[in-house]
Amino acid sequence: MTRIMIADDHTIMRNGLKQLIEFDSRLQVVAEAENGGQVLERLRSTEVDLVLLDMSMPGISGEDLIARIHGHYTRLPILVLSMHNEAQIAQRALRAGASGYLTKDHDAETLLAAINKVANGGRYLDPRIAEQLAFANAEERNSGLHSLSDREFQILRLLADGLGVNQIAEHLSISNKTVSTH
């Protein structure tokens, strides 16, 4: 039996994922979290075999959260389930320690296959993102995005989503001066 933690800030999403996952008799949801702090807290108190993680949650999230989980639980597989379908975001998640990356626009069978593959020690990459990476031209690779730190990239993404400096600071639990510096 594979014990799973679902980490997503949307209750409906967590509930839906839990119902889908429990259709597979080999899988069991043993913990849920709605932000990065809860993920770390639940990992200290609950034994899990896989973390199903949303990239964008309040507080610590994304590459920072993946790196923290991976730093403390090096053998714990992390499957990112994200709305972000950009290859750069997936690359950063995998570099931070995720074992797999899947976008939320796939069907239940694909999700369950990805969970089982990652839980059994494999790696999984959304086929559309793999295609983007395979066919990325040199111009895209030299766009400057790869030279940004993980935090700079995270803040750039939030700015592109329309958040202001103060909103980003609150969302990431850092000071607005730190946001401005990045």
N, C-alpha and C positions, 0 to 999 in steps of 0.2 A: 504494500500500500504506500503510495507516494503522498506525503503530507505537504499541503500547499498553503502559502500565505498569499492572499490577494491584497495588493496595495493600490488603491485608487481613491481619489477624493470624492467621487460621485457614488452615492449610496445605491442608486439604481444600477449602475454599472457593476458594482461589487455583487449585488444580489443576483443579477443576470449571469455573471461569470460563475458564481457559486452553483447556480442551477445547472448550467452547461457542464461544468467540470464534474459534478456528481453523477452525470449520466454514465461516466466511465467508472466502472467498479474498481479500477486500480488506483483511482485518485480520491483524495479527501481534503476538503478545505478545513484547516485546523486553526487558522488565524486570519484576521482582517485588519487593515490599517487604512486611515484616510489621510495621513500625512507622514512625512519622513521621520519625525520624532517618534510617532507610534510604531513605525516599522522597526526602528532600532530597539525600542522598548519591548515589543512583542518577540523579537528575536532572542532577547535575553531570557524570556520566560517560557517560550514555547519551542519545542523541537520541530523544525520544518525541513523538508527535503528539497523545496524549490520556492523561490519568491517570484510571483507574477506581478510585475511592477509597472505602474504608469510613470512616464517620464516627467509629467508636469503636475506636481502637487504643491500645496502650500508648505512653506518652510523649506527645509533641505529637500532637494529633489534632483532629478536628472543625474548627470555624471557625478556630482558630489555624493549623492546618496549611494549610487552604485559603488563608487570607490570606497566609501566607508563600510558598506556591507562586505565587499570583497576583501577589504583589509582585515576585518575581524573574523570573517567566516570564509576562508579562502576556497574551501571545497563546496560551498553552497551555490548551486546554480541559480542564476537570475535570468528570467525571461522577461524582456521588456515588451509590454503591450502598449502601443502609443498611437496617438492620432497623427503624429509627425511622420511624414513619408519622405523626408529629405535624407539623402545618403549621408551627408555630413553628420547629422544628428545620430544616425545609427552607428556610424564609425566611432564617434566619441563614446557612445554607450558601450560598445564592444571593447574599445581601448580601456575604458574605466573598469572593466571586469565582467560585463554581462556575457552570458553564454548564448543568448539569442535575442533577436529583435523581430517583432511582428507588428504590423499596423492593425488598427481596430476595424478596418473595413473588410476583413476576411470572414469566412463562414466558420461555424462551430467545428467542423471536421478538421480544418486547417489548424485552428487553435489547439485542439486536443492532440493532434499529431505533433505540433511544435512542443507542447508541454511534455509529452511522453519522450520525445527525442532528447530534449534538454535534461529531463529528470534522469535519463539513463546514461548521462555523461556525454551526449552529443552536443553539437552546436546547431543553431538554426538562424537563418537569415531570410527575411521576407524576400520572395523571388523578385518582386518589382525593384526592391532596393539593391539586390544583388545585380540586377540588370543595369541599374543606374551606375553602380560602381564599375561594372565591367566595361561599360561603354562611355565612361566619363572621358572627355577629351582633355588634353594638356592645359587648355585655357581655364577650364573649371578648376583643375587641380592647383593652378597658380593664381587663383582669384584672391588670395589673401586670407580666406576663411580658415585655412589650415594653420596659419601662424598665430591665430587668436588662442589665448588660454581657454580652458574649459569655462571659467567664470565669465570671461569677456564674451564668449560665444553665447552663454546662457543669457546674459544681460542684453546682448544684441537681439536675440530671439524675442525676448520680452518687449523690447522697444518696438520691434517689428509688429508685435501683437497689439501695439497701441498703448501700452502702459507707460506712465510717466516715471520719473526718477523716484519720487516718494512711494508710488505704488509698488515699484520693483523692490525697493528697500524693505517695505513691509512684507511683500510676498516671499522674499528670500531671507528675511530675518537678519538683515545687515543694515548698516547706516547708509543714509543717502549720500554721504561723502564717499563711501566705498563704491557705491554704484557709479557716481560721477567719475571716480578715478579709473574704473574699468572702462 
